[in-house]
Amino acid sequence: MKLHWCPKTRSFRALWMLEEAGAAYERVLVDIRAGAQQDPAFLALNPMAKVPVLEHGAIIIADSTAICAWLADRLPEAGLAPSLNHTDRGSYLQWLIFPAAYMEPALVERQGGWKTNTHAHAWGDFDRVLAAMDAGLQKGPWLLGEHFSAADVTMGTGLGWGLKFGMIPATPLRTAYIERCEARPAYQRALAIDAGPEEAAPPPAGPKPPQD
């Protein structure tokens, strides 16, 4: 697997997921601050000119949430997704996409200071999104109760960024959840990678990954 990435971007979500999954992967730096995302070779992978992009043979996935979903199903031995017929599968899928489908639009709404059409807009409004998120976090310690999943990777990054940049108010419930996420060894390994140096170097040693 090959991850096209850049530090301090949504690439972190993919890095954390790869580390949780124990996947064998290499990193290819796409320096978006120098405009590398506009290179024709990269645009052929993702016309949106965004990182991350994951390549696995002929498979190209150009979205951080989609990368998490694919890895969880591609590497079931990591236990990061309920099986297709498991009773938790529906909740898992809902929470997996919740940060991208609901939280990010709601944050744009709040930052832009505009009022939504709660009937027409899929996320409703900012307050509804946070209320739904809090209800999900109440189950604890993870979104699926005792079982950590790829949904916690997407939620942990989305909520973590929201708290860090003051876009989402901190509460004991939200802070405790993020602290649990950040205490995970895979998160810490991804954080060390993301801290630099900003070059395509092998990831730090972790669990022995399955080979493809």
TIKOLGU-408370 format. One line per 2 residues: for each residue x, y, z of C-alpha. Coordinates in pm, 1 decimal. Example, Ala and Ser with C-alpha at 12.3 -4.5 7.8 and 13.67 -1.06 7.14 Angstrom:
% residues 2
1230.0 -450.0 780.0  1367.0 -106.0 714.0
% end
This chain:
% residues 212
0.0 0.0 0.0  115.9 352.4 -76.6
-12.8 658.0 109.8  17.8 996.3 -59.2
16.1 1231.0 236.3  115.8 1562.3 387.5
171.7 1635.5 758.2  -89.5 1829.9 953.7
-372.9 1757.7 712.5  -651.2 1500.8 689.0
-370.6 1259.4 604.8  -342.5 1209.1 980.3
-673.0 1021.7 977.6  -534.3 774.4 722.9
-203.4 743.0 910.4  -380.7 661.2 1235.2
-602.9 407.8 1060.5  -307.4 238.6 889.6
-132.2 210.1 1225.3  -443.9 71.2 1395.7
-484.0 -182.6 1115.4  -119.5 -292.8 1129.8
-97.0 -243.6 754.0  226.1 -256.2 556.2
252.4 75.6 373.6  490.4 335.3 236.9
445.0 711.2 241.3  486.9 951.1 -47.5
504.9 1316.1 53.4  275.7 1553.1 -134.9
385.7 1896.0 -16.2  60.1 2087.0 -52.7
222.3 2399.7 90.0  453.5 2405.4 -211.3
172.3 2329.7 -456.2  260.5 1963.6 -521.0
-109.5 1873.0 -522.6  -135.8 2047.4 -860.7
116.8 1816.3 -1023.9  -51.0 1634.8 -1315.8
61.8 1297.6 -1181.8  -111.0 1362.9 -850.5
-420.6 1510.1 -1014.9  -452.0 1185.8 -1206.8
-492.1 1013.3 -869.4  -723.8 1276.4 -722.4
-868.2 1552.4 -944.2  -981.7 1724.3 -623.5
-613.1 1801.0 -548.7  -649.0 1683.1 -190.7
-458.0 1447.1 37.6  -462.7 1172.1 144.3
-475.7 921.9 -139.8  -421.7 549.6 -84.3
-298.7 324.1 -366.3  -308.6 -53.6 -356.2
-234.3 -196.8 -695.6  -507.2 -72.4 -928.1
-717.3 47.8 -633.7  -707.3 423.9 -571.8
-897.6 577.6 -279.3  -895.2 956.8 -258.3
-1084.3 1031.9 63.0  -978.5 986.7 425.6
-1309.6 837.4 540.0  -1322.5 604.1 241.9
-966.7 495.7 318.8  -1072.1 408.0 674.8
-1372.5 211.6 549.3  -1169.2 18.8 292.1
-886.7 -65.7 530.6  -1126.4 -188.4 798.1
-1289.0 -429.1 552.3  -963.4 -517.7 371.4
-793.9 -619.1 698.7  -1068.5 -783.2 905.9
-811.2 -944.3 1133.6  -753.3 -598.0 1284.3
-1110.8 -601.6 1418.7  -1185.8 -242.6 1318.3
-1526.6 -303.0 1158.9  -1823.1 -524.5 1244.7
-1892.1 -792.1 984.8  -2154.9 -725.2 718.7
-2434.4 -903.3 906.3  -2336.2 -797.2 1257.7
-2602.3 -604.6 1449.5  -2355.6 -316.5 1499.5
-2286.2 -276.6 1127.9  -2550.9 -8.4 1073.0
-2439.4 203.4 1368.5  -2078.4 159.3 1264.3
-2143.6 290.4 913.2  -2345.5 584.2 1044.5
-2071.3 692.5 1285.6  -1797.0 624.3 1031.5
-1932.7 889.8 794.7  -2077.8 1121.2 1061.8
-1775.6 1357.0 1087.8  -1751.0 1417.3 712.0
-2123.5 1414.5 634.4  -2254.2 1607.4 935.7
-1983.9 1758.8 1154.4  -1783.1 1934.9 885.1
-2085.7 2103.8 721.4  -2211.9 2204.2 1066.2
-1874.9 2358.8 1151.6  -1876.0 2552.7 824.5
-2226.9 2670.9 911.2  -2116.9 2792.6 1254.4
-1793.0 2950.3 1132.9  -1974.2 3125.0 848.2
-2245.8 3255.6 1077.3  -2530.1 3150.6 851.0
-2859.6 2985.1 926.9  -2939.9 2651.2 767.7
-3260.4 2520.9 621.4  -3296.7 2237.2 869.3
-3538.1 2048.5 644.4  -3331.2 2072.3 324.2
-2977.4 2039.8 463.2  -2878.0 1684.6 551.1
-2701.4 1775.8 875.9  -2990.5 1982.7 1013.4
-2791.7 2238.4 1209.9  -2492.0 2274.6 1438.9
-2678.9 2212.6 1763.9  -2851.8 1902.2 1629.4
-2520.0 1757.0 1513.2  -2354.9 1807.1 1852.6
-2654.6 1661.6 2034.9  -2646.3 1350.6 1815.7
-2270.6 1317.5 1862.5  -2299.1 1345.7 2240.2
-2570.6 1078.7 2245.4  -2334.3 847.6 2058.1
-2043.8 919.5 2290.2  -2255.6 845.1 2597.3
-2243.8 472.7 2520.4  -1869.0 473.9 2585.4
-1589.9 412.0 2599.5  -1621.3 393.0 2217.9
-1895.9 458.9 1965.7  -1977.6 85.8 1956.7
-1951.1 49.1 2332.5  -1654.9 -162.5 2440.0
-1531.5 -217.1 2084.4  -1299.0 35.1 1919.7
-1357.3 66.2 1543.4  -1267.2 270.3 1237.5
-1562.0 492.8 1329.8  -1361.3 607.4 1631.9
-1074.0 700.1 1400.3  -1298.2 927.3 1194.3
-1479.3 1066.7 1498.6  -1160.7 1096.7 1702.6
-994.7 1307.1 1435.1  -1303.2 1514.8 1352.9
-1394.6 1594.4 1712.3  -1028.5 1631.0 1809.2
-973.6 1899.5 1546.3  -1296.1 2073.9 1643.6
-1189.7 2093.3 2007.9  -830.2 2187.9 1928.8
-928.2 2483.8 1713.3  -1213.1 2596.7 1938.5
-1484.8 2519.7 1683.6  -1659.4 2273.1 1915.9
-1709.2 2359.0 2285.5  -1523.2 2130.6 2523.9
-1726.0 1924.1 2771.4  -1611.3 1648.3 3008.2
-1773.7 1387.3 2782.4  -1603.0 1510.2 2465.9
-1266.9 1570.2 2630.4  -1260.5 1225.8 2794.6
-1336.3 1057.3 2461.5  -1053.8 1239.8 2284.5
-814.4 1160.2 2568.2  -893.6 789.6 2524.8
-832.5 818.3 2151.1  -503.1 1000.4 2196.2
-380.8 743.8 2450.4  -394.0 461.9 2194.5
-48.3 340.1 2084.2  -146.5 358.2 1715.8
-251.2 721.2 1759.0  81.0 799.4 1923.3
273.9 632.7 1640.3  76.9 829.8 1381.1
137.8 1149.5 1578.0  512.9 1085.4 1574.7
503.9 1036.2 1197.7  296.2 1349.7 1149.6
538.9 1554.9 1357.3  809.8 1507.5 1093.8
1055.2 1517.1 945.6  837.1 1597.8 647.3
972.4 1337.1 411.4  869.8 998.4 285.9
1042.0 780.4 542.3  947.0 432.6 666.9
693.5 442.2 951.2  820.5 367.6 1301.3
823.0 5.1 1411.9  488.0 -117.6 1533.1
299.2 -446.6 1530.7  412.9 -687.3 1259.9
184.6 -608.0 966.6  9.6 -859.8 745.2
172.1 -882.1 403.6  -20.5 -835.6 79.0
% end
